Amino acid sequence: MDDGWESDEAYLRSTGTRGDNDASWWGWAAYVAYDWTAALRTALRLEYMKDAEGVRTQLSPAGTKLDLSEVTLTAQYKIWRGLVGRVEYRHDSANHKVFAIRAPGYVPTGKTQDTISFDFYYLFF
């Protein structure tokens, strides 16, 4: 769990639309991983952030309450010596349209976003 607060926040002050320019935000994260064998590991990650005035993310108009959450599932396999392969699925969600999923450039068109990634990396130590 982590939280923050800023008095007379610069982004809110620059909009000139509010009398109270104080900002606050908080979030939490939870992680769990399990090694099924010496080579196979799976993991689950959950994260949540509440940006009460929209100043930490600036993904919505200033002063807009924004809730962001994500869940990530990971499967990792040690292929050979230090070579590791990883597949990840991630689902992001928000209470406002902040994800650009249907238009070129940054035009927020959705409240959710899904991502799949395939990674390979080498551990030298």
Phi and psi in radians as a Rosetta constraint file:
Dihedral C 1 N 2 CA 2 C 2 CIRCULARHARMONIC -2.529 0.35
Dihedral N 2 CA 2 C 2 N 3 CIRCULARHARMONIC 2.531 0.35
Dihedral C 2 N 3 CA 3 C 3 CIRCULARHARMONIC -2.505 0.35
Dihedral N 3 CA 3 C 3 N 4 CIRCULARHARMONIC 2.787 0.35
Dihedral C 3 N 4 CA 4 C 4 CIRCULARHARMONIC -2.584 0.35
Dihedral N 4 CA 4 C 4 N 5 CIRCULARHARMONIC 2.814 0.35
Dihedral C 4 N 5 CA 5 C 5 CIRCULARHARMONIC -2.650 0.35
Dihedral N 5 CA 5 C 5 N 6 CIRCULARHARMONIC 2.469 0.35
Dihedral C 5 N 6 CA 6 C 6 CIRCULARHARMONIC -2.430 0.35
Dihedral N 6 CA 6 C 6 N 7 CIRCULARHARMONIC 2.223 0.35
Dihedral C 6 N 7 CA 7 C 7 CIRCULARHARMONIC -1.457 0.35
Dihedral N 7 CA 7 C 7 N 8 CIRCULARHARMONIC 2.381 0.35
Dihedral C 7 N 8 CA 8 C 8 CIRCULARHARMONIC 0.914 0.35
Dihedral N 8 CA 8 C 8 N 9 CIRCULARHARMONIC 0.978 0.35
Dihedral C 8 N 9 CA 9 C 9 CIRCULARHARMONIC -1.098 0.35
Dihedral N 9 CA 9 C 9 N 10 CIRCULARHARMONIC 2.348 0.35
Dihedral C 9 N 10 CA 10 C 10 CIRCULARHARMONIC -1.102 0.35
Dihedral N 10 CA 10 C 10 N 11 CIRCULARHARMONIC -0.718 0.35
Dihedral C 10 N 11 CA 11 C 11 CIRCULARHARMONIC -1.116 0.35
Dihedral N 11 CA 11 C 11 N 12 CIRCULARHARMONIC -0.788 0.35
Dihedral C 11 N 12 CA 12 C 12 CIRCULARHARMONIC -1.121 0.35
Dihedral N 12 CA 12 C 12 N 13 CIRCULARHARMONIC -0.732 0.35
Dihedral C 12 N 13 CA 13 C 13 CIRCULARHARMONIC -1.089 0.35
Dihedral N 13 CA 13 C 13 N 14 CIRCULARHARMONIC -0.663 0.35
Dihedral C 13 N 14 CA 14 C 14 CIRCULARHARMONIC -1.179 0.35
Dihedral N 14 CA 14 C 14 N 15 CIRCULARHARMONIC -0.415 0.35
Dihedral C 14 N 15 CA 15 C 15 CIRCULARHARMONIC -1.311 0.35
Dihedral N 15 CA 15 C 15 N 16 CIRCULARHARMONIC -0.471 0.35
Dihedral C 15 N 16 CA 16 C 16 CIRCULARHARMONIC 1.131 0.35
Dihedral N 16 CA 16 C 16 N 17 CIRCULARHARMONIC 0.367 0.35
Dihedral C 16 N 17 CA 17 C 17 CIRCULARHARMONIC -1.871 0.35
Dihedral N 17 CA 17 C 17 N 18 CIRCULARHARMONIC -0.050 0.35
Dihedral C 17 N 18 CA 18 C 18 CIRCULARHARMONIC -2.272 0.35
Dihedral N 18 CA 18 C 18 N 19 CIRCULARHARMONIC 2.585 0.35
Dihedral C 18 N 19 CA 19 C 19 CIRCULARHARMONIC -1.466 0.35
Dihedral N 19 CA 19 C 19 N 20 CIRCULARHARMONIC -0.585 0.35
Dihedral C 19 N 20 CA 20 C 20 CIRCULARHARMONIC -1.798 0.35
Dihedral N 20 CA 20 C 20 N 21 CIRCULARHARMONIC 1.921 0.35
Dihedral C 20 N 21 CA 21 C 21 CIRCULARHARMONIC -1.778 0.35
Dihedral N 21 CA 21 C 21 N 22 CIRCULARHARMONIC 0.356 0.35
Dihedral C 21 N 22 CA 22 C 22 CIRCULARHARMONIC -1.399 0.35
Dihedral N 22 CA 22 C 22 N 23 CIRCULARHARMONIC 2.520 0.35
Dihedral C 22 N 23 CA 23 C 23 CIRCULARHARMONIC -2.269 0.35
Dihedral N 23 CA 23 C 23 N 24 CIRCULARHARMONIC 2.580 0.35
Dihedral C 23 N 24 CA 24 C 24 CIRCULARHARMONIC -2.474 0.35
Dihedral N 24 CA 24 C 24 N 25 CIRCULARHARMONIC 2.713 0.35
Dihedral C 24 N 25 CA 25 C 25 CIRCULARHARMONIC -2.754 0.35
Dihedral N 25 CA 25 C 25 N 26 CIRCULARHARMONIC 2.747 0.35
Dihedral C 25 N 26 CA 26 C 26 CIRCULARHARMONIC -2.746 0.35
Dihedral N 26 CA 26 C 26 N 27 CIRCULARHARMONIC 2.834 0.35
Dihedral C 26 N 27 CA 27 C 27 CIRCULARHARMONIC -2.883 0.35
Dihedral N 27 CA 27 C 27 N 28 CIRCULARHARMONIC 2.946 0.35
Dihedral C 27 N 28 CA 28 C 28 CIRCULARHARMONIC -2.516 0.35
Dihedral N 28 CA 28 C 28 N 29 CIRCULARHARMONIC 2.838 0.35
Dihedral C 28 N 29 CA 29 C 29 CIRCULARHARMONIC -2.534 0.35
Dihedral N 29 CA 29 C 29 N 30 CIRCULARHARMONIC 2.567 0.35
Dihedral C 29 N 30 CA 30 C 30 CIRCULARHARMONIC -2.382 0.35
Dihedral N 30 CA 30 C 30 N 31 CIRCULARHARMONIC 2.355 0.35
Dihedral C 30 N 31 CA 31 C 31 CIRCULARHARMONIC -2.297 0.35
Dihedral N 31 CA 31 C 31 N 32 CIRCULARHARMONIC 2.461 0.35
Dihedral C 31 N 32 CA 32 C 32 CIRCULARHARMONIC -2.519 0.35
Dihedral N 32 CA 32 C 32 N 33 CIRCULARHARMONIC 2.405 0.35
Dihedral C 32 N 33 CA 33 C 33 CIRCULARHARMONIC -2.411 0.35
Dihedral N 33 CA 33 C 33 N 34 CIRCULARHARMONIC 2.620 0.35
Dihedral C 33 N 34 CA 34 C 34 CIRCULARHARMONIC -2.440 0.35
Dihedral N 34 CA 34 C 34 N 35 CIRCULARHARMONIC 2.284 0.35
Dihedral C 34 N 35 CA 35 C 35 CIRCULARHARMONIC -1.599 0.35
Dihedral N 35 CA 35 C 35 N 36 CIRCULARHARMONIC 1.839 0.35
Dihedral C 35 N 36 CA 36 C 36 CIRCULARHARMONIC -1.253 0.35
Dihedral N 36 CA 36 C 36 N 37 CIRCULARHARMONIC -0.675 0.35
Dihedral C 36 N 37 CA 37 C 37 CIRCULARHARMONIC -2.461 0.35
Dihedral N 37 CA 37 C 37 N 38 CIRCULARHARMONIC -3.090 0.35
Dihedral C 37 N 38 CA 38 C 38 CIRCULARHARMONIC -1.145 0.35
Dihedral N 38 CA 38 C 38 N 39 CIRCULARHARMONIC -0.361 0.35
Dihedral C 38 N 39 CA 39 C 39 CIRCULARHARMONIC -1.880 0.35
Dihedral N 39 CA 39 C 39 N 40 CIRCULARHARMONIC -0.424 0.35
Dihedral C 39 N 40 CA 40 C 40 CIRCULARHARMONIC -1.922 0.35
Dihedral N 40 CA 40 C 40 N 41 CIRCULARHARMONIC 2.213 0.35
Dihedral C 40 N 41 CA 41 C 41 CIRCULARHARMONIC -2.323 0.35
Dihedral N 41 CA 41 C 41 N 42 CIRCULARHARMONIC 2.477 0.35
Dihedral C 41 N 42 CA 42 C 42 CIRCULARHARMONIC -2.148 0.35
Dihedral N 42 CA 42 C 42 N 43 CIRCULARHARMONIC 2.698 0.35
Dihedral C 42 N 43 CA 43 C 43 CIRCULARHARMONIC -2.568 0.35
Dihedral N 43 CA 43 C 43 N 44 CIRCULARHARMONIC 2.677 0.35
Dihedral C 43 N 44 CA 44 C 44 CIRCULARHARMONIC -2.285 0.35
Dihedral N 44 CA 44 C 44 N 45 CIRCULARHARMONIC 2.327 0.35
Dihedral C 44 N 45 CA 45 C 45 CIRCULARHARMONIC -2.259 0.35
Dihedral N 45 CA 45 C 45 N 46 CIRCULARHARMONIC 2.323 0.35
Dihedral C 45 N 46 CA 46 C 46 CIRCULARHARMONIC -2.188 0.35
Dihedral N 46 CA 46 C 46 N 47 CIRCULARHARMONIC 2.363 0.35
Dihedral C 46 N 47 CA 47 C 47 CIRCULARHARMONIC -2.467 0.35
Dihedral N 47 CA 47 C 47 N 48 CIRCULARHARMONIC 2.583 0.35
Dihedral C 47 N 48 CA 48 C 48 CIRCULARHARMONIC -2.489 0.35
Dihedral N 48 CA 48 C 48 N 49 CIRCULARHARMONIC 2.448 0.35
Dihedral C 48 N 49 CA 49 C 49 CIRCULARHARMONIC -2.431 0.35
Dihedral N 49 CA 49 C 49 N 50 CIRCULARHARMONIC 2.322 0.35
Dihedral C 49 N 50 CA 50 C 50 CIRCULARHARMONIC -1.940 0.35
Dihedral N 50 CA 50 C 50 N 51 CIRCULARHARMONIC 1.991 0.35
Dihedral C 50 N 51 CA 51 C 51 CIRCULARHARMONIC -1.846 0.35
Dihedral N 51 CA 51 C 51 N 52 CIRCULARHARMONIC 1.554 0.35
Dihedral C 51 N 52 CA 52 C 52 CIRCULARHARMONIC -1.036 0.35
Dihedral N 52 CA 52 C 52 N 53 CIRCULARHARMONIC -0.561 0.35
Dihedral C 52 N 53 CA 53 C 53 CIRCULARHARMONIC -2.011 0.35
Dihedral N 53 CA 53 C 53 N 54 CIRCULARHARMONIC 0.075 0.35
Dihedral C 53 N 54 CA 54 C 54 CIRCULARHARMONIC 1.265 0.35
Dihedral N 54 CA 54 C 54 N 55 CIRCULARHARMONIC 0.381 0.35
Dihedral C 54 N 55 CA 55 C 55 CIRCULARHARMONIC -1.599 0.35
Dihedral N 55 CA 55 C 55 N 56 CIRCULARHARMONIC -0.468 0.35
Dihedral C 55 N 56 CA 56 C 56 CIRCULARHARMONIC -1.330 0.35
Dihedral N 56 CA 56 C 56 N 57 CIRCULARHARMONIC -0.604 0.35
Dihedral C 56 N 57 CA 57 C 57 CIRCULARHARMONIC -1.726 0.35
Dihedral N 57 CA 57 C 57 N 58 CIRCULARHARMONIC -0.579 0.35
Dihedral C 57 N 58 CA 58 C 58 CIRCULARHARMONIC 0.913 0.35
Dihedral N 58 CA 58 C 58 N 59 CIRCULARHARMONIC 0.606 0.35
Dihedral C 58 N 59 CA 59 C 59 CIRCULARHARMONIC -1.618 0.35
Dihedral N 59 CA 59 C 59 N 60 CIRCULARHARMONIC -0.197 0.35
Dihedral C 59 N 60 CA 60 C 60 CIRCULARHARMONIC -2.366 0.35
Dihedral N 60 CA 60 C 60 N 61 CIRCULARHARMONIC 2.928 0.35
Dihedral C 60 N 61 CA 61 C 61 CIRCULARHARMONIC -0.973 0.35
Dihedral N 61 CA 61 C 61 N 62 CIRCULARHARMONIC 2.547 0.35
Dihedral C 61 N 62 CA 62 C 62 CIRCULARHARMONIC -0.932 0.35
Dihedral N 62 CA 62 C 62 N 63 CIRCULARHARMONIC 2.379 0.35
Dihedral C 62 N 63 CA 63 C 63 CIRCULARHARMONIC 1.565 0.35
Dihedral N 63 CA 63 C 63 N 64 CIRCULARHARMONIC -0.062 0.35
Dihedral C 63 N 64 CA 64 C 64 CIRCULARHARMONIC -1.531 0.35
Dihedral N 64 CA 64 C 64 N 65 CIRCULARHARMONIC 2.219 0.35
Dihedral C 64 N 65 CA 65 C 65 CIRCULARHARMONIC -1.210 0.35
Dihedral N 65 CA 65 C 65 N 66 CIRCULARHARMONIC 2.246 0.35
Dihedral C 65 N 66 CA 66 C 66 CIRCULARHARMONIC -2.227 0.35
Dihedral N 66 CA 66 C 66 N 67 CIRCULARHARMONIC 2.184 0.35
Dihedral C 66 N 67 CA 67 C 67 CIRCULARHARMONIC -1.925 0.35
Dihedral N 67 CA 67 C 67 N 68 CIRCULARHARMONIC 2.194 0.35
Dihedral C 67 N 68 CA 68 C 68 CIRCULARHARMONIC -2.130 0.35
Dihedral N 68 CA 68 C 68 N 69 CIRCULARHARMONIC 2.426 0.35
Dihedral C 68 N 69 CA 69 C 69 CIRCULARHARMONIC -2.500 0.35
Dihedral N 69 CA 69 C 69 N 70 CIRCULARHARMONIC 2.756 0.35
Dihedral C 69 N 70 CA 70 C 70 CIRCULARHARMONIC -2.632 0.35
Dihedral N 70 CA 70 C 70 N 71 CIRCULARHARMONIC 2.637 0.35
Dihedral C 70 N 71 CA 71 C 71 CIRCULARHARMONIC -2.312 0.35
Dihedral N 71 CA 71 C 71 N 72 CIRCULARHARMONIC 2.331 0.35
Dihedral C 71 N 72 CA 72 C 72 CIRCULARHARMONIC -2.250 0.35
Dihedral N 72 CA 72 C 72 N 73 CIRCULARHARMONIC 2.290 0.35
Dihedral C 72 N 73 CA 73 C 73 CIRCULARHARMONIC -1.950 0.35
Dihedral N 73 CA 73 C 73 N 74 CIRCULARHARMONIC 2.318 0.35
Dihedral C 73 N 74 CA 74 C 74 CIRCULARHARMONIC -2.260 0.35
Dihedral N 74 CA 74 C 74 N 75 CIRCULARHARMONIC 2.380 0.35
Dihedral C 74 N 75 CA 75 C 75 CIRCULARHARMONIC -2.116 0.35
Dihedral N 75 CA 75 C 75 N 76 CIRCULARHARMONIC 2.215 0.35
Dihedral C 75 N 76 CA 76 C 76 CIRCULARHARMONIC -2.217 0.35
Dihedral N 76 CA 76 C 76 N 77 CIRCULARHARMONIC 2.418 0.35
Dihedral C 76 N 77 CA 77 C 77 CIRCULARHARMONIC -2.353 0.35
Dihedral N 77 CA 77 C 77 N 78 CIRCULARHARMONIC 2.249 0.35
Dihedral C 77 N 78 CA 78 C 78 CIRCULARHARMONIC -1.431 0.35
Dihedral N 78 CA 78 C 78 N 79 CIRCULARHARMONIC 1.868 0.35
Dihedral C 78 N 79 CA 79 C 79 CIRCULARHARMONIC -1.356 0.35
Dihedral N 79 CA 79 C 79 N 80 CIRCULARHARMONIC -0.889 0.35
Dihedral C 79 N 80 CA 80 C 80 CIRCULARHARMONIC -2.825 0.35
Dihedral N 80 CA 80 C 80 N 81 CIRCULARHARMONIC 2.212 0.35
Dihedral C 80 N 81 CA 81 C 81 CIRCULARHARMONIC 0.809 0.35
Dihedral N 81 CA 81 C 81 N 82 CIRCULARHARMONIC -1.957 0.35
Dihedral C 81 N 82 CA 82 C 82 CIRCULARHARMONIC -1.664 0.35
Dihedral N 82 CA 82 C 82 N 83 CIRCULARHARMONIC 0.048 0.35
Dihedral C 82 N 83 CA 83 C 83 CIRCULARHARMONIC -1.407 0.35
Dihedral N 83 CA 83 C 83 N 84 CIRCULARHARMONIC 2.169 0.35
Dihedral C 83 N 84 CA 84 C 84 CIRCULARHARMONIC -2.187 0.35
Dihedral N 84 CA 84 C 84 N 85 CIRCULARHARMONIC 2.391 0.35
Dihedral C 84 N 85 CA 85 C 85 CIRCULARHARMONIC -1.946 0.35
Dihedral N 85 CA 85 C 85 N 86 CIRCULARHARMONIC 2.542 0.35
Dihedral C 85 N 86 CA 86 C 86 CIRCULARHARMONIC -2.487 0.35
Dihedral N 86 CA 86 C 86 N 87 CIRCULARHARMONIC 2.417 0.35
Dihedral C 86 N 87 CA 87 C 87 CIRCULARHARMONIC -2.118 0.35
Dihedral N 87 CA 87 C 87 N 88 CIRCULARHARMONIC 2.290 0.35
Dihedral C 87 N 88 CA 88 C 88 CIRCULARHARMONIC -2.272 0.35
Dihedral N 88 CA 88 C 88 N 89 CIRCULARHARMONIC 2.425 0.35
Dihedral C 88 N 89 CA 89 C 89 CIRCULARHARMONIC -2.060 0.35
Dihedral N 89 CA 89 C 89 N 90 CIRCULARHARMONIC 2.308 0.35
Dihedral C 89 N 90 CA 90 C 90 CIRCULARHARMONIC -2.294 0.35
Dihedral N 90 CA 90 C 90 N 91 CIRCULARHARMONIC 2.363 0.35
Dihedral C 90 N 91 CA 91 C 91 CIRCULARHARMONIC -2.112 0.35
Dihedral N 91 CA 91 C 91 N 92 CIRCULARHARMONIC 2.110 0.35
Dihedral C 91 N 92 CA 92 C 92 CIRCULARHARMONIC -1.874 0.35
Dihedral N 92 CA 92 C 92 N 93 CIRCULARHARMONIC 2.541 0.35
Dihedral C 92 N 93 CA 93 C 93 CIRCULARHARMONIC -2.536 0.35
Dihedral N 93 CA 93 C 93 N 94 CIRCULARHARMONIC 2.731 0.35
Dihedral C 93 N 94 CA 94 C 94 CIRCULARHARMONIC -2.564 0.35
Dihedral N 94 CA 94 C 94 N 95 CIRCULARHARMONIC 2.835 0.35
Dihedral C 94 N 95 CA 95 C 95 CIRCULARHARMONIC -1.521 0.35
Dihedral N 95 CA 95 C 95 N 96 CIRCULARHARMONIC -0.071 0.35
Dihedral C 95 N 96 CA 96 C 96 CIRCULARHARMONIC -2.304 0.35
Dihedral N 96 CA 96 C 96 N 97 CIRCULARHARMONIC 2.826 0.35
Dihedral C 96 N 97 CA 97 C 97 CIRCULARHARMONIC -1.247 0.35
Dihedral N 97 CA 97 C 97 N 98 CIRCULARHARMONIC 1.892 0.35
Dihedral C 97 N 98 CA 98 C 98 CIRCULARHARMONIC -2.273 0.35
Dihedral N 98 CA 98 C 98 N 99 CIRCULARHARMONIC -0.092 0.35
Dihedral C 98 N 99 CA 99 C 99 CIRCULARHARMONIC -1.812 0.35
Dihedral N 99 CA 99 C 99 N 100 CIRCULARHARMONIC 2.312 0.35
Dihedral C 99 N 100 CA 100 C 100 CIRCULARHARMONIC -1.598 0.35
Dihedral N 100 CA 100 C 100 N 101 CIRCULARHARMONIC 1.609 0.35
Dihedral C 100 N 101 CA 101 C 101 CIRCULARHARMONIC -2.019 0.35
Dihedral N 101 CA 101 C 101 N 102 CIRCULARHARMONIC -0.196 0.35
Dihedral C 101 N 102 CA 102 C 102 CIRCULARHARMONIC -2.216 0.35
Dihedral N 102 CA 102 C 102 N 103 CIRCULARHARMONIC 0.170 0.35
Dihedral C 102 N 103 CA 103 C 103 CIRCULARHARMONIC -2.541 0.35
Dihedral N 103 CA 103 C 103 N 104 CIRCULARHARMONIC 2.623 0.35
Dihedral C 103 N 104 CA 104 C 104 CIRCULARHARMONIC -1.227 0.35
Dihedral N 104 CA 104 C 104 N 105 CIRCULARHARMONIC 2.642 0.35
Dihedral C 104 N 105 CA 105 C 105 CIRCULARHARMONIC 1.310 0.35
Dihedral N 105 CA 105 C 105 N 106 CIRCULARHARMONIC -2.935 0.35
Dihedral C 105 N 106 CA 106 C 106 CIRCULARHARMONIC -1.702 0.35
Dihedral N 106 CA 106 C 106 N 107 CIRCULARHARMONIC 1.589 0.35
Dihedral C 106 N 107 CA 107 C 107 CIRCULARHARMONIC -2.187 0.35
Dihedral N 107 CA 107 C 107 N 108 CIRCULARHARMONIC 1.863 0.35
Dihedral C 107 N 108 CA 108 C 108 CIRCULARHARMONIC -1.133 0.35
Dihedral N 108 CA 108 C 108 N 109 CIRCULARHARMONIC 2.024 0.35
Dihedral C 108 N 109 CA 109 C 109 CIRCULARHARMONIC -2.123 0.35
Dihedral N 109 CA 109 C 109 N 110 CIRCULARHARMONIC -0.094 0.35
Dihedral C 109 N 110 CA 110 C 110 CIRCULARHARMONIC -2.564 0.35
Dihedral N 110 CA 110 C 110 N 111 CIRCULARHARMONIC 2.722 0.35
Dihedral C 110 N 111 CA 111 C 111 CIRCULARHARMONIC -1.634 0.35
Dihedral N 111 CA 111 C 111 N 112 CIRCULARHARMONIC -0.149 0.35
Dihedral C 111 N 112 CA 112 C 112 CIRCULARHARMONIC -2.324 0.35
Dihedral N 112 CA 112 C 112 N 113 CIRCULARHARMONIC 2.822 0.35
Dihedral C 112 N 113 CA 113 C 113 CIRCULARHARMONIC -2.670 0.35
Dihedral N 113 CA 113 C 113 N 114 CIRCULARHARMONIC 2.366 0.35
Dihedral C 113 N 114 CA 114 C 114 CIRCULARHARMONIC -2.074 0.35
Dihedral N 114 CA 114 C 114 N 115 CIRCULARHARMONIC 2.448 0.35
Dihedral C 114 N 115 CA 115 C 115 CIRCULARHARMONIC -2.390 0.35
Dihedral N 115 CA 115 C 115 N 116 CIRCULARHARMONIC 2.405 0.35
Dihedral C 115 N 116 CA 116 C 116 CIRCULARHARMONIC -2.146 0.35
Dihedral N 116 CA 116 C 116 N 117 CIRCULARHARMONIC 2.321 0.35
Dihedral C 116 N 117 CA 117 C 117 CIRCULARHARMONIC -2.274 0.35
Dihedral N 117 CA 117 C 117 N 118 CIRCULARHARMONIC 2.573 0.35
Dihedral C 117 N 118 CA 118 C 118 CIRCULARHARMONIC -2.126 0.35
Dihedral N 118 CA 118 C 118 N 119 CIRCULARHARMONIC 2.113 0.35
Dihedral C 118 N 119 CA 119 C 119 CIRCULARHARMONIC -2.227 0.35
Dihedral N 119 CA 119 C 119 N 120 CIRCULARHARMONIC 2.583 0.35
Dihedral C 119 N 120 CA 120 C 120 CIRCULARHARMONIC -2.275 0.35
Dihedral N 120 CA 120 C 120 N 121 CIRCULARHARMONIC 2.410 0.35
Dihedral C 120 N 121 CA 121 C 121 CIRCULARHARMONIC -2.591 0.35
Dihedral N 121 CA 121 C 121 N 122 CIRCULARHARMONIC 2.840 0.35
Dihedral C 121 N 122 CA 122 C 122 CIRCULARHARMONIC -2.118 0.35
Dihedral N 122 CA 122 C 122 N 123 CIRCULARHARMONIC 2.230 0.35
Dihedral C 122 N 123 CA 123 C 123 CIRCULARHARMONIC -1.633 0.35
Dihedral N 123 CA 123 C 123 N 124 CIRCULARHARMONIC 2.109 0.35
Dihedral C 123 N 124 CA 124 C 124 CIRCULARHARMONIC -1.546 0.35
Dihedral N 124 CA 124 C 124 N 125 CIRCULARHARMONIC -0.312 0.35
